[in-house]
Structures are given as structure tokens and as C-alpha cells.
């Protein structure tokens, strides 16, 4: 798609681009709703993502075009007076504003053309990929030294401060920092991280339920409040700074004092954080069977305790777990739609995908999509 991106740039702007960059989407193997509770996550970059081609201008004008939103045509802005557009371009424009906030100087305008192959609304982090590829482009276009870790922080800052989405840092971190054939175990509070090898005996199968993610603000905010209520309890009892600081033993000691949903949300977050730690150990030892068990437990917890799954995701994961060549299967992403991630024996993912898509269509009348992925590199420039 690099050549296609460069061709689109020429067609839209009338001259050849200077550089071309890429940033991947991500799939979270395990560790859901632990990020904003101060815990661990285990994502990997995938091979799908967003390409961008760019060239400097000799004025202060910014021109942006996305083949994925071609109906918006070219969106223009001024480097010295960037305002929200209410369109996809708010993400790269937010990144531009973030550069000055971090002390990096962009001294002239530029043109950028984008094209991606990430499905929107599937939970594979298209917005983070868009932010990350823009940072990668501008960093190289203006010869700025920005580490991959700093790029991730800038991407999250852009989305939090200027776009107005209160996301965690996992998506931007995976899109920027991941390396080929590895997942990254990330402490979302300290940003300490380590690469975890994915055995070459497995395939990672992503099945898109085609149910658009609808984690409504009220549902998400309710869960945040319930987690905060649990944290306040453990802060008073044990001095916890984050909910993920609480051990399973401590949770079990006090769980009968927590009410209803507060107990269930805390149970998921605390047990899920422990599953991430155990998963990294399992993968490091090549124990994919145990890792698969942890994936299965993660989905059950998300379904029953955090209550963010939907019938379609439950169906896909249940049917996948019935297949002997499957190690584990779970929903991935924030919930209420999107994708599942399934770990299979090498070479079996294609057959398994077709089987599940067939029975899924018979059950729901929905044509699911599937992607067989390997762990790829974070953002780079060609």
C-alpha cells in the first residue's frame, strides 16, 4: 500500500511526496480495562495500519487528505491557527498542536495523504494508528529527535487534550513501540515495559463480529465510577494507589464488604491484572496452553464481572474454544462489539476462521470478517 499512498498524494496535491511512513493498529492479547486502573496490558502491533505520504510546503498551510474519508476531500488548516473540524482530521491536527506543547518546532506547513486497511469501529485502534503515523511523519519531515516512548505519550496527549477522548496509553504505545514477533507487557502507570516473544507455533486469529463497538459514555463512565468506588475502599483499608495494586488475596479478604457491581468490577480488574502477569510468564516459557486458559478466563470475567461483552462475541469465543486446535479465545477491546482474538495452532487459523464465520452467519445473519495476524513492528518510515 506504500505505492498506492504515494500515488494518492500525487493525485491530490500535484507533486511527489518527500517521505512515506506507516503505523500499525494493535490487538490486545490480554489485559482489558486494567489500563486506567493502573495495571498491566499485553498488546501486539498487527500488520494492518495506516500509511501516510507527506511533503513540506513553503507557507504555513496544512492540507490533509484521507482515502478512507474521501468524501471530505482535502481538509485545510493554518499552522498558526489550528481549529477543530469535527472530522477525522481532528486527530492529526491535534498531533500538530501537541508538537508545540512538547517543545518541538514545526516551522512551515505541509501536505499529508493517508490510506489505511484497518476496519473502523472494530477495536483495532485506527485512531491511535492515525496519531502515531502523523507523529512519525512530522518527526522525520522536520528532523526531530523523538523516542518511540515519547511518541506514544504525545499521541495520548493529543487525543486526551485536543480531541477530547479520555483514552489510556496502551493503543499509542503498541502502535509506536512494539517490535516484530513480540507482544509488549506494559505497566500503564510507570510505562515500564518488556517485550514478550510470541512462539512461532501459533497463529493469532482476529474475528471482527461486525457489531460496531458501542461502549456508550454512560456505560463506560459507570464502570469508571464503580472502579473508583472500589479504589477508595482499598485506599482507606490498605493504602492502595491504584485498583491494580490490590492483590487477589487482599480482594478476597474484603470482597464481602463491597456492594454489587463495585465488587464485580473490582474482581475483574484485579484478577485480569494478575492474568496479564501470568500470561507474560507463560509466553516467555512457550506455554501456550496455559496462556490460552488465561485468555478464556479473561473473556468469562469480561462477560460476567465487567459485563462488556455481547451475545455475538460470546458466541464466537464459545465456538472457538470447542475446537481442539484452539488454545484460547476472548473478546478484545473496550467491549459491546468489535473483535475477538483467538490463539490457534500454526496453520489452522484459516480453516477455523471459515468455520466460525459460517456458523456465525447462520446464527446471526451477519457476515463476520477475519484477519490472521502476526506481531509486527511499531511505526516506521520507509
Secondary structure as UniProt FT lines:
FT   HELIX           2..13
FT   STRAND          19..30
FT   HELIX           35..37
FT   STRAND          40..56
FT   STRAND          61..66
FT   HELIX           67..72
FT   STRAND          75..78
FT   TURN            79..80
FT   HELIX           89..101
FT   TURN            102..103
FT   STRAND          110..116
FT   TURN            120..121
FT   HELIX           126..141
FT   TURN            142..143
FT   HELIX           148..157
FT   HELIX           158..163
FT   HELIX           170..177
FT   TURN            180..181
FT   STRAND          182..187
FT   TURN            188..190
FT   STRAND          193..197
FT   TURN            200..201
FT   STRAND          202..208
FT   HELIX           217..238
FT   HELIX           243..245
FT   HELIX           248..254
FT   HELIX           255..257
FT   HELIX           260..284
FT   TURN            285..286
FT   HELIX           288..304
FT   HELIX           311..321
FT   TURN            324..325
FT   STRAND          326..332
FT   STRAND          339..345
FT   TURN            346..347
FT   HELIX           349..364
FT   STRAND          369..373
FT   STRAND          380..381
//
